[in-house]
């Protein structure tokens, strides 16, 4: 398996192409692959009628199968981004009547009206991306659209280690309490169904109420008032959520806490996690007490079928393993998933929670509801949970960045380029962590350069007085060698003379060095590559550097001047006769 997982298998059920797009005059109906439908009435668009029709046609093409917008979330977001452009056009004194009348001056005016931030950039890119599909758009306008929209993005930094730990602890505390509550009441329900509770007792009434809960989504209540029936109030200890439906189901905030734990473990984004199907344990792994779950993930913004779908295997090998949170999530959502499966057999989601009220979470445009249950997680739910535990703002996005940049240190459903340029480069903690690595790399590069670059000094016809002669060069500092302790004399191999600043190479040494380079090149073909690299490669590189400095004519003359004495001395050097 690659570090980013392998491509997931195709679903067993045949793919159903979304229903054809309905484009009726100025109304565009978008039905996505999830079966969700949104209608967009361009007759209400704040723009001249020709613009309304042109934008409706362009919008319809993007919503059509294969047009690029695969989900209603994308089309709805684009609707709100394009709408301000219609308002801008309608307010111009000499407004262009349609796309073909739009000029570069109009486009520059629209550009200047936008704030230099991410919101302005999103509007600019959305409108440009839509209008460029109209063949009537003039070339000067297209060229104007190609110019860069300069803006300063808000920097979203990863959590510090202490912040990351605090968030995980808070989420674990919230979810753990809910899990223990559901586990305890599940055991009571099983005991009641098994007849292990005395009939007529308070525990028996509680079991009877719990038996209704998995089948209806609520304990026995009066239909109109939706209050707990008098018979069960004492056994249920009140009528609030934790003592009624909360006995077997997660609330929206508790589901958000579970999502925080999963994101903190795997670095998934909220949309991918919300739409993740129920993980299945691989065959025979659960029987040995170490289940291996396969997570099926979809990245809808990634092009191409194989790039969009991915699977990861995670193992529950104990309390500290990454798969333990999946085991606990399956346990906490078991009753909710069973009931939702009865209401809609096509639903396959891990994150399911019970609505506290009929309007719980309805303000979020991506909300998916089936009966009294909500599916998935969103930033609003993450923010609501965060506020309930004294934190500021939803932690889901920053957690994803923290995990992928600082903990996993690899792309999480992104390309390597996107991971590096968007997530890593601007992260202060990643920059700080890179300092010693860069320093070590620089030192290693310097050391490698010193090993492979000719360092001895080239001198004129004769060496200086007092120089000692070695096998390969003259030596002006035998007592102060960089390769031996000071004052003890040089004990290094004569091959290192070409890497020593104390060495002096005169023309008299050129023939011997030329013969040494030639001998090393022959040696390279007969020894093992590992031995060559360790013992001879650096000396070969330094002599190659020397040949380049002297020039080919001088080097060729040196090769022709090699004497029998030079050959004998170099052969002895290579055979180790001069080693201490």
ABEGO torsion letter per residue (X at the ends): XBAAEBBBBBBABBBBBBBBBBBBEABBBBBBAAGBBBBBBAAABBBBAAAAAAAAAAAAAAABBGAGBABAAAAAAAAAAAAAAAAAAAABABBBABAAABBAAAAAAAAAABBBBAAAAAAAAAAAAAAAABAABBAAAAAAAABBBBBBBBBBBBBBAAAAAAAAAAAAAAAAAAAAAAAAAAAAAAAAAAGABBBGBAAAAAAAAAAAAAAAGBBBBBAAAGBBBAAAAAAAGEABAAABAAAABBBAAAAAAAAAAAAAAAGBBAAAAAABBBBBBBBGAAAAGBBBBBBBBBBAABBEAAAABBBBBBBBAEAABAAAAAAAAAAAAAAAAAAAAAABAABBBABBBBBABAABGAABAABBBBEABBBEBBAAAAAAAAAAAGBBEBAAAAAAAAAAAAAAGBBBGBBAAAAAAAAAAABAAAAAAAAAAAAAAAAAAAAAAAAABBABBBBBABBBBGBBBBAABBBABAABBAABBBGAEBABBAAAAAABAABBBBAAAAAAAAAAAAAAAAAAAABBAAAAAAAAAAAAAAAAAAAAAAEAAAAAAAAAABBAAAAAAAAAAAAGAABX
